Amino acid sequence: MDTNIEWEYLGQQSLPPGTVFPQQVETWRAKVPGGWLVLIIEKQSSNSLSTTFYPDPQHEWSGSTLG
């Protein structure tokens, strides 16, 4: 069984100034059984901000939009 996770870069987003979040974040995804792991990373420090599971059993999500 292959246990390596291959992350795919989805892009960078600028968040509004004045929020408690960093201004630049990167989004990554990895194909896992039943869907995707989605990772949001603060660009400047490379700290992980959020990881979530996006259910998509057929892996049809293009990565550009949700839904």
N, C-alpha and C positions, 0 to 999 in steps of 0.2 A: 504494500500500500504506500502510495506517495504522500508524505506528510509535509512537503514544502508548500508554502503559500506564495503564490505569485501575485504581487500587487500591481495594479494598472493605474497610472496617473490619469485623473479626470480633469484636472485644471486647477486654476487659482481664482480666488474670489476676494474682492475688496469689501470689507464691512464698513458700515457708517462710523465716522469718528464719534467719540464720546460714549461708546458702549463699553461694557465691561469686558468685551471680547477683543482680541487683537485685531488689527486692521487688515492683515493679509493672512488668508488660510489656504491650504491646499487640500484637495479631496482625492482620495485613493479608493479603489475597490479591489476585492479579491473574490474569485469564484469559489464557493464552498457548496457542499451538498444542500440543496433546497433553496439556494439563492446566493446572496452576496454579503460579504462583510464590507462595510463602508467606514472609512477612517478619515477624520478631519484633523489636520495638523496645523499648528501655528507656524507660519513660514519662517519667522525670524529666529525662533529658538528650537524649532523642530520638536516641540512638545506636543503630544497627542492631546486633543481636546475632547474628542468624542469618537466612540466606536459603536456602530449599530448593525443590526442584521436587517437586510432588505429581502423579504421573501419573494422568490422568483424561480420556482422549480425548473422551468424550462430555460432559464438564463437568457431571457429575451430582452432584458433591459439594456438599452444602448449605452447608458451611462450619462447621457446628455440631459435627460429630463426624468422626473418621477411620474409614474402613472402609466 
